[in-house]
Every structure is written in structure tokens, then in C-alpha cells.
């Protein structure tokens, strides 16, 4: 066997094709359509398309809004900063893990810091990202009043910003449609009252996260609107908003105090802004043995809430959750596009799931088969 034949045995065809595409783009140094690239490189259109999409995802090629491709080869790995909401919050933990996995898959170096559910820590973390000269920051922090300060400091440093679930000025938003998921939660509560309580409702409690700002509070706004739509005779005075802060202990305290003040009211609906608040309310309900006249919905789909849905005696009716596995890939993909000069939509909403007792039990049955 000749050396030439032996050397060819070690070639990887798709890698050779990818290098042909990249070298052609670098040589031409202009924006080109897919048709020209595959004709000039001599590879199939399908292969070239997949190669280009991979290069765009990894930041070596940029794609303009009109679909043209151009070399954007980078001499080193991209480095992003991610500030998680809180390492103590199960949903925040899940988002962090999704981002770590997606960054590793995409070849992005990810610097992870913890905002600890605290504005001053979030500001300090923003300064750390500036010192570390990351190319993009992904921010997951709950304090609405800190958002413009963080955004301004990063903008002054020339670092683009993406915000998860809580909007920040001039940041690309990525997360759920808060009003929509709140409305769907309210529908679940109202339909329960219609089916089980003959439309009798004494109170509707909304456990807000006031510091997160109006967009996140629209979860409660949506829930209240759904309840009033389905139960139009319910007086407006029966709908009460409380600032549970998204925290278990604070929500437990608020709901316990409310139930103590209304010992004889038998039809209470609770819409919690997240599952931590819902679980705090649940503790108060059980302590006072009010689980037969109070029902709850939450948001995030954390394991403890899903376990409640498997218990037919639990007052938890549902947890509405974004697909947490979408966060990592979606954020990294958009981040790469931003860093490589591409235009992305200002608001990027992701899909969500409604976990109810029926869906959780059906899923458990399917697994057991």
C-alpha cells in the first residue's frame, strides 16, 4: 500500500467538506448565498447547508437576515458570563445546568456566578463580568430596580446583555410569556371552582414577586383576569395580591396569617408566581388543616410540586413550567448570533407545559409500562 493511499484512510470526509466551505468563505470574504457555496465547493447542498448551520452556531460564520453567509472566524473560544438567580432555587439550578451543558456542546466558555436573589450581589457580579472581559452576559436576577443599573454598566463596557424571564433595559429577552401562563393558571383555578364548588369563591390570592417588576407580576394579573372572565359575578374585593417575593418562608407567613384571619371562609384560590411560593402556601394550608377548602397553582414544574400532583389529596392543582431544557440551547444560540453581529428578535418566548394531576399520573403510568 502506497503512502498516499494510506494517508487517505485517515481522512474524515465531512470534516474535509467543512474545511472546504470555511476556506472558500474566508477566501471570498463577502456575503454569499447557499447556492453559490455548494456549487463552488462541489459538495451536496444538504451537506453544505448543515455545515453552514453548524458554523453559524459555533460562531465561525455569520448569517444575515436575507440568508447570506459570511466568514466570521474567531481566533479563540467565545466567553460568556451567566449570573444565575439563586443556587438555592430549584428552577434556577435547572436553568444553570441547561446552560452549562449547552455551552459545553457549543464550544463556549461559560463563567457562572450566583446572584443569590440579591440586588447588591447581582451588581457585583456584573462588575466581575466586566473585569473578566466576557463577550456577552446572560442575566437571571429578580430585582427590577437593579436591572437598569446592570444594563447601563454592561452597555458602557460594550458587552451585550440577555435577560432571562425578567426584562432588563436594552437587553434581549428570553423566557416565558408571563401573562399567558398566568391566565392559563387562573383558568385552572376557576374551572376547579366551577366544577367542585358550584362557582362559590370567597377569596383569590395572588402571591406576587413585586421586586421582579410588572412583567413578572403579569402572571398574577393574568390569573386574576382568567378568574374574573370565568366567574364574572366575583366581586373585585375578593381578589387580593400579596408579595410572596417568590420565597417559600415569606409565602408561608403571608398565607398562614391570611387563613388565621379568615377561619370560616371555605373557597380560596391561590395563584403563586413560582413553585417556591406555592410550596410555602401549601405548608400553611396543611398546618391549619385547610387543604379541603383551598387550592393552589404554581409555576416552574420543580420536582417537589410534581410529587404533590401525584397525591390525590393535595390541594395543588397544577404547575405551569417553561421547558427548562430549552433555556441552555436557546440562550447560547442567540448569544452566538449577537456576538457575531447578527440581528435577533428583542423578545424570544419559549414553549411551556402545564403539569396537572392528570398529566403527571399519565406520564407515570407510561413510564411504568
Secondary structure, 3 states (H helix, E strand, C coil): CCHHHHHHCCCCHHHHHHHHHHHHHHHHCCCECHHHHHHHHCCCHHHHHHHHHHHHHHCCEEECCCCCEEECCCCCCCEEEEEECCCCCHHHHHHHHHHHHHHHHHCCEEEEEECCCCHHHHHHHHHHHHHHCCCEEEECCCCHHHHHHHHHHHHHCCCEEEEECCCCCCCEEEECCHHHHHHHHHHHHHHHHHHHCCCCCCEEEEEECHHHCHHHHHHHHHHHHHHHHHCCCCCHHHEEEEECCCCHHHHHHHHHHHHHHCCCCCCEEEEECCHHHHHHHHHHHHHCCCCCCEEEEEECCCHHHHHHHCCCCCCEEEEEEECCHHHHHHHHHHHHHHHCCCCCCCEEECCEEEEEHHHHHHHHHHHHC
